[in-house]
């Protein structure tokens, strides 16, 4: 992640491909419906923005909170916050404390964060860049690295809260609660969790109640410029979203226990997806749908033959944060049509 989906956030995805020195950016897209010979997806028109809570909360500090790496972290000030993943940055902004955020990593692609200085080189944190901004709190994930950089920030006396990466819909409220507690705005966290849960529930109600068969979807991670073509497994982060959208994650169903494995014709044939889910930038990197179907095995799947491709922005797909309802709504619309 990327991060991803991250989730850059995509934290799990970032780990899967970091060794290949890939970098993520965000881009929008739409789907080509089943059986269509329409042109490749066009950029999405929806703005890449988060929606902060109406009222700006006042942090009640100091607080001491548990970090996912087993330490206890005391936060005395939320005046200068640096979230080191796009997902965490999104949560802070949506809680209403965006003005206290003083930096971002490359996976924070939403509009309100665009002007912030970047403190990562690729996906690696620059401790010097972080420290130069005099943060009062740094938010990281267990996949944030290198570990030496995170330790250097801690050694400088900066509180560093490590948050467990998201793996599914159940992690959305946990992550919001964790960040809200560290910022001293628990009530805002409760409010945001309720709003997010309501919106996710509303999105799920749009899944058709009666379908002949659940759509079978393969999640592919693509970076054509680096010849990286990966098939998502049960730990890719996409399974929970696809299941909530009424679909079957074929990688998980096929028994792929890891997050990602190299695509093979045999694996795709066994998965036999009706649709392929990709990140928008990944589809662009292989030359759109025309390039996607040239990847060995893709053209032989039902999805490849129908050119049925579902795309979601890189910067939001695996975040599992306050915009998860938008991801679900997009998946549902693309899988079942606008009348869903």
N, C-alpha and C positions, 0 to 999 in steps of 0.2 A: 500499500500500500503502500506499486504504486508505489505505502504507506505504507491497499490497497492501498475497505470498504470498505479505504477505509477506507480500509477504513481509517490513510490516509488511508490519513487515515486511513489511510488504508493500511493499518499496521501489519496484518498477516501477509498481505500481498507484497508489501515492501520487503519483508524478510525473504519472501520467495524469490525475488528478483534482484535484490540488492547486490548480490555477487556478480551480477551481469552489468552493473553500473548503469542502470536505467533511471530516467527521470520522468516524473509525471507532470502533465499539465492538464487542464480541463477543457472540454469542448462539448457542445450539445448535440443531440441527435434525435431522430424519430425512427419509427420502424417501417419496414416494407412489409405489407400484409401478405398472408399466405397466398401463393400462386401468382403474385404480382410481378410484372416486369417493369415496375416503376423505377425511376432513377434512384441513385443512392440517397441515403437519408440527408436531409437538409438541416442546417443548424436550428436548434430549438429557439423559440422566440421568448420563452419565459425567462425573466431576469434571474441571474444567479445571486440572489440575495437571501439573507436570513431575516426573520421577523421577530425583533425583540419584544419582550413583554411591555405592556403599555406603561407601567410605572417603573422608574429606576430604583432598584432596591438600595438600601443603605447597609453596607457590611457591618456586622456585629463581630468585632475582632478584639483580642486574639482568640484563636481556636486551635485545638490540637486534634489532628485527624490521622487515621491509619493510612499508610501508603501501601500499595500493592507489593512492594518489595520487602515488606516486613518491618519497616521503620515507622516511627511516630514523627509527624511533621507539625511544628508549631508555626502558624501563620499570624503575623502581627499586623500586616498591611496588605491590602489588595490594590494599592495605588498604581503599581506597575507590574502587570501580569504578562508573562510570555508563555503561551501554550505552544508546545512543540509538535502538535499534529493538527491537521485541519479540522478534525472532528472535535477536539477539545476547544479549539478556537471558536468554532461554531456555537458550542454550548455557552461559553462565556459571553459572547455577543448576544445570544438569544436570551440569556438571563437578564440582560439590560446593562451589562458592565463593559460594553465594547470600548468605551472611552478610556478605560484603564488598561487595555491591551496595547502593548508597545512594540510588538514584533510578531512575526509569523514564520512558519515553515512553508515549503513550496506547495504543500497540499492544501493550504488554506486559500481557496480560489474564489470565495464568494466576494461580492462587490464591496462590502463594508471593510474587508481586510486588505483590499488590493493595494492600498497606498502604504501599508506597513512595511518596514524593513525586513528582509529575509535573513534569518540567522542559521540557515542550513546550506551546506554545499552538497547538491544532490539531496540525498536523504540523511546525510551525516550532519550532526549538530556541530556548530562552531562555538566552542566554549568562550572564546575571546569575543565573538560577536554578541553573545548573550550577555556576558558580564559588562560589556561596554555600555549597555543600555540600562544598567543599574536596576534590575528587576527586584521586586519585593516578593514575588512568587513565580516559580516555574512549574508548569504542568507538563508531565511527560507520560509516556506509556511504557509498558515493560519491553516493548520492541524498539524504543528510542535508543539511538546510539550515535557514536561509539560509547561504550560504558565509561571509558576514560574521560570523555568530555562531560558526561553527566556528573561523574565524581568530582571533576575539577570545579564545576559550578557549585556543588555542595560544599567542597572544601573552602570555597570563598565565602561561606556563611549564608548562602541563598537557600531559602526553603524550597525543596524540590519534592513535589507530590507526584508519585507514580500511580497511574490509573491502569487497571486491567483492560486489555483491548476488547473490543466488542466482537462477539461471535454470532449474535442473533438478536431477535426482537426483545427477548427477556432482558438483555443488557442495557436497553435504552434507559429505563428509569434508574437503574443502578448507577450509570455513568453521570446522569444529570444530578442525582442526589450527592454523589461523591464530589463533583466540582462545586456544586452549590454550598456544600458544607465547608469546603476549603476556603471559599470566598466569604464565608460568614453570612450567606443569604439563603438559609434553609427554606424559609417560607416561599421565596421566589422559585426555588427548586421544586417545591410541592406544587406550586401553581403551574409551572412549565410542564411538569410531569402529567398533570391532569389534562392540560391542553393537548399535549402530544398524544396521550392515550386516546382521548376523544377523537382526534383527527385520524389516528391509525385505525380505530374501530370503524369510523365512517368510510374510510377507504376500503376496508375489507368487506363492507356490506355491498360493494359494487362487483364483487366476484359473482359471476352467474351461478344461480342456485342449482341449475340443471344443465350439465354438459355431457355429451356422449362419452368423452374420455378427458381426463386431465391432460392439458398440454405438457409435453415432455420438453424440457429446456436444458441445454448444455451451456454452462458458463465458460467462456474462453477468455483468457488473458493474452492479449496480442501486443507485441512491439516489433513491427515489421522491420524497422530500421536496424534492430539488433538481432533479427531472426529468432525472436523469442515467441513461441507458440505453446501455450499451456492450457490444459483442461482442468477446470476446477473440480475438486473433490469435496468430501463432506465438511472439511475445515476451511473451505475457501471464503466463507462468510456469506455466500449467496443463497445457501439452501433455505435458511429461515425466511428470507424475503420471497423466494419462489413459492415455498409452501403456503405462505400467507396469501399469495396471489392465486392460490388454487392450482399451482403447477407442480410438476415432479422435477426435482433436480437430478438429471440423469447421471451426473458424476457421483453423487452420493448413492443413488440407487445401484450403480455399477460396483459399489464397494471400494471406491477410491477413498481411502481413509486419510490421505494427506491433504494439504491445502491445494497444491497444484502439481500436476505431472505433465511431462512433455506430451503433446498431441501425437497420437499415432492413428493410422487409418483403421487399425483393428479396434482401438478403444472407441473411436467415433462410430464405427459400424455397430459395435455392441450397444452403445448408448442410444443410437437411433433417435436423435432429438427431432421434435417437430419444429422447434425454434432454437435459435442461438442467441444468447445474451452476451453482449460485449460492451465494454466502455467506449464512449464516443471517440476518444483519442486513439484507442487501440484500433478501431475500425478504420479511422483515417490513416493510421500508420501502414496499413496493408493495402491501401488504395481503394477503400470502400468495399461494397459488396462484391464487385467484380474481382477484386484481389482476394477477398475472403474465400470465395469458392475455389480458388486455385490452391489453397492450402490442402495438402494431401488428406483425403478422406472426407472433406467437408462437402464437396459436390455430390457425394454418394449418399449423404444422409437425407431424410425427408426435408429437413430445414434447408439444406443446400439446394436441393432440387426446386423447392418452392421459393428460394431466396427470402426466407422468413427470418428476419434479424430484428432483435430488440436491442435498443441502445439506451444507456443512461449515462449522464455526465460522470466523468472520472472523479470529480471533487465531491460527489454526494452518494454514490451507489452504496458503498460499504461503511458509511459513517455511523449508522445506527444512532442518530441524534434527533434533534427537533424537526428535521425535514424528512424523516423516514416516511411519513404519510405521503409526501410528494413522490418519493421513489416507488412506493406501492401503487399509487394511482397511475403513474406512468406505465409500470409493468402491466397492470390490469387492462388499461386502455389499449396498449400495444398487443397484448395477447388475445383479447376478446373483441376489440373494436370500440369505437367511441360511444357506442350505445350501451356499453357495459355499465 
